[in-house]
Amino acid sequence: MDHKSIHSFKEKLDSQHQWPGHYTFKFIVPVQKVVALAALFEGEELIEKSSSKGKYKSITVKMFLQNSDEVIAIYIAAKKIEGIISL
């Protein structure tokens, strides 16, 4: 994410969410990268669903966060995981 897109995303988050509050993350990740993604959400409940061929998992995590900066930090960290798709 470049600075301009981060700023735009932050504005959208702040206009559509009340902080502090719950935010739902959704990702599709190769099965072998689930552990790396789970490390970003230590202590949180991950809801996993396998793809039809079992090569990917859909991961949903609902978290209580203080502000949009925390959401953005997680997306930036998740982007470093090879093969991840953020929904």
Residue pairs with C-beta under 8 A, 6 or more apart in sequence:
1 9
1 72
1 75
1 76
1 79
6 72
9 68
9 72
9 75
10 68
10 69
10 72
13 23
13 68
13 71
13 72
14 68
17 23
17 68
19 65
19 66
19 67
19 68
20 64
20 65
20 66
20 67
21 64
21 65
22 62
22 63
22 64
22 65
23 62
23 63
23 65
23 71
24 60
24 61
24 62
24 63
25 41
25 59
25 60
25 61
25 62
25 63
25 71
25 74
25 75
25 78
25 86
26 58
26 59
26 60
26 86
26 87
27 37
27 58
27 59
27 78
27 84
27 85
27 86
27 87
28 51
28 56
28 57
28 58
28 59
28 84
28 85
28 87
29 37
29 56
29 57
29 59
29 81
29 83
29 84
29 85
30 55
30 56
30 82
30 83
31 50
31 54
31 55
31 56
31 57
33 81
33 82
33 83
33 84
34 48
34 57
34 59
36 81
37 59
37 78
37 81
37 84
38 46
38 59
40 74
40 77
40 78
41 61
41 63
41 74
44 61
44 62
44 63
45 61
45 62
46 59
46 60
46 61
47 59
47 60
47 61
48 57
48 58
48 59
49 57
49 58
49 60
50 56
50 57
50 58
51 57
51 58
65 71
75 86
78 84
78 86
79 86
